[in-house]
Amino acid sequence: MEGLKHLYRNIFLQPRLYISLGVVFGCFILSYQVAAIFPVAQALLGLLIALLLVDIILLYWGGNRIMGNRILPEKFSNGDENEVNLQIANGYSFAVNLKVLEEYPVQFQEREKVLKFSMQPGEKKVETYTLRPVTRGEYHFGYTNVFATTFLGLISRRFQVSQEEMVPTYPSFIQMRKYQLLAISNRLTEVGVKKIRRLGHTTEFEQIKEYVGGDDYRTINWKATARSGKLMVNQYMDERAQHVYCLIDKSRPLKMPFEGMSLLDYGINASLVLSNIAIYRQDKAGIITFSEKVHSLVPARRQATQMNRIMEVLYNEKTAYKEADYQRLYATLKQKISHRSLLILFTNFESLSAMRRQLPYLKQLARQHLLVAVIFENTELRDLLKSSPHNTEEIYIKAIGENFAFTKQQIVRELSQYGIMALLTPPEQLTVNTINKYLEIKSRGMT
């Protein structure tokens, strides 16, 4: 029974077969009607039938002649290009032309991507393609269908070289590793992270060293200078073991998309990178997600397993469609976090009234902790603001856009008036700008 099903799928469901049979039937009718006038038609009919039989025998003689396997990564990185490899081997004794149709996960809605290539007898090949997921969660792959044809091209045979598989998509660990490697090699400036001159220092003394150009003259140690006869300065370390929490707002405004990804996913990716950088700089990193209530709280730690714990928590976070409750957030932080901490709040206020409703709780948070509010800039307004209106409707639309852009600036200024640092950033530069803000805070000894 399975053999009959395989024969049905691979022969009787092939469009090429019916095209070829149609040609044969047409030639048969033509030869029957005009055999007296064109006797060569009968010879051509016989030749076509012979070629069709040869093509069928070449493709279907023997078992599975095309072997292969789909090699997927253990997990996908959200928002990044992820490689998928296809290993294909030609078991025929002649060259074949292959067309590969993947059954992609439904999240990609991919229907037109087709791989076409030729393979020599006994050749093995690895074909690579990339996929960019924009949401976290499970991605289910179907079968990999390979259609093989000979040089005749009359018939194609289908092979299924891989089975159904599932790959989870996690927050962008590719970005996390990228920034970690750049930080280790002191090359963060390559991705836009600024070198910030130390403007102050903590009282955590490290060592006395000889003065070099650029050292703060206020740190000169005159006693050590007198003893050694050389200009010596005190060197201080950045304050370590600082508690750094990323507060991620999961409420309705963070559902807004940008280049396929929601603002929530941008915030999650930036939180993952920032937490890793903080741990690398000897700080303790933690995560808090909230909307109408506090959903997840990972206490700040510097353990080797902390990043895995943070990644697993962020993997399961989804956008909530309710308004964020900052009063409950403040009550939870007051109860759970006793140390003065650096709080990086990823949120999005679209109006002054929305921000002012939460301002009392933000001010209370800023009294007990060092609070930085990260707000998303609406980058779709850029082209609109640069354009020149040509009619009354365009003037009206541009005026609305200017009002939205001005409102964002007002929100930042008003937060600053109450001692709350605010960072207005486009989504694509969120990670870099957040790291810059963190390094600026550390260099100023503000924590």
Helices and strands as residue ranges (DSSP letters): H 2-7, I 8-12, H 15-34, H 40-60, E 66-71, E 76-77, E 82-90, E 96-102, G 106-108, E 115-119, E 124-131, E 137-141, E 144-149, E 156-160, E 165-170, H 173-184, G 188-191, E 205-210, G 217-219, H 222-228, E 232-236, E 243-249, G 252-255, E 257-258, E 261-262, H 263-280, E 284-290, E 294-301, H 306-315, H 326-336, E 342-347, H 352-368, E 370-376, H 381-386, H 392-417, E 421-425, G 427-429, H 430-443
